[in-house]
Amino acid sequence: MENYEIWHTLSSNDEVEYMIMTARNNFGELT
């Protein structure tokens, strides 16, 4: 649900870059 909202409301490149950065950091901790 959360992911859908995030991707559904993306508007600016800054937001996209921020999302990618946070996702990378989160996944990086898992692996």
C-alpha positions in Angstrom: 0.0 0.0 0.0 2.7 2.5 1.0 4.8 1.8 -2.1 1.8 2.3 -4.3 1.1 5.7 -2.8 4.7 6.8 -3.0 5.1 5.9 -6.7 1.6 7.2 -7.5 2.3 10.6 -6.0 5.9 11.1 -7.4 6.1 14.5 -9.0 9.7 15.9 -8.9 13.1 14.4 -9.8 14.3 15.3 -6.4 11.6 13.0 -4.9 12.6 10.2 -7.2 16.3 10.6 -6.4 15.5 10.6 -2.7 13.4 7.5 -2.9 16.1 5.7 -4.8 18.7 6.7 -2.3 16.7 5.6 0.7 15.8 2.3 -1.0 19.4 1.7 -1.8 20.4 2.4 1.8 17.7 0.1 3.1 18.4 -2.8 0.8 22.2 -2.3 1.3 21.7 -2.9 5.0 19.9 -6.2 4.2 22.5 -7.7 1.9 
